[in-house]
């Protein structure tokens, strides 16, 4: 571990496997780790290291693993194939109130080590015990520039001697050739297509999420936050957390009143006209190549869901500036959807004949989607996440099902419908 101790910085596409979650509940093991500080480490990083008078470039990619209990960092040098690699897992020991880091790398078991540290403000100072004395690895989050500094020091004679320094910057990627825009009503609505958003981001597509309302009316007893501005602020941060977990850009928060899109007004069209203008501006700025939003059923019939989908469709059908023709409604195939129990959301089924676009995703995308859902702590208790994840896995399988908004019917007779 010691030769590249400073690369312990880690972050996250979360590996929250359903079976692991279910098992944790059944056996009484601690639930997933919720740590906004570690959430800031999410994503790919370019690493600049100063060591022994030289500067070298490395890369780092991290994800939550082991049921969202550890962040695993995969560090590599710039050689092809890499000459150095490390896997580092960072977690939190609630019994002692300390963070723990376990380092393994290509130097073998001699340098494998476990370090412990406590967080102070925006820093964690991990201390690794070696035969020749303690070794410190201090990680400091720099919110002003969105970077991390990792300082490595050997403890000698009561002081510390500089060993190396890493600076982590968000990984630079080639400009994506395509952009996908998802438009939904509330923070957490993106969960319906979470694996799809993660999958396209992983493939290099730029993914944007626009959230129309502030979610301020979604108060739940377990959260202890009353409906209003405080809840809106909490849900905005949850939306940002979810986007980080999915590996997509920060959300576009339009800030309309939760539950007020269809309110009575004079003139009657004024509230939705405001929504239309706001979404039209998103189209102008993002200029997506494809759009995903609610279909007419709105998932389970929520009025805000239905209205947002209708406004997005209106803009697409009139060819608003920046609005593409490629618009899709996610659907839940009726032959996969279980009958809701009393008190559960009445999810609406779509006949699979109409769900003609079926986008596959991988286990990592599913894990990222579950991690994103877990960000919405004001909306779901840990016990609720397990059956919800189980239901979505049962319904979706290994692909997200969508319906194109405009079919390919042609002709001059309404009674000669297309075949599916």
Secondary structure, 3 states (H helix, E strand, C coil): CHHHHHHHCCCCCCCCCHHHHHHHHHHCCCCCCCCHHHHCCCEEEEEEEEECCEEEEEEEEEEEECCCCEEEEEEEECCCCCCCEEEEEEEEECCCCEEEEEEEECCCHHHCEEEEECEECCEEEEEEEECCEEEEEEEEEECCCCEEEEEEEEEECCEEEEEEEEEEEECCCCCCCCEEEEEECCCCHHHHHHHHHHHHHHCCCEEEEEEEECCCCCCCHHHCCCCCHHHHHHHHHHHHHHHHHHCCCCCEEEEECCCCCCCCCCCCCHHHHHHHHHHHHHHHHHCCCEEEECCCCHHHHCHHHHHHHHHHHHHHHCCCCCCCCCEEEECEECCCCCCCCCCCCCCCEECHHHCCEEEECCHHHHHHHHHHHHCCCCCCCHHHHHHHHHHHHHHHCCEEEEEECCCCCCCCCCCCCCCC
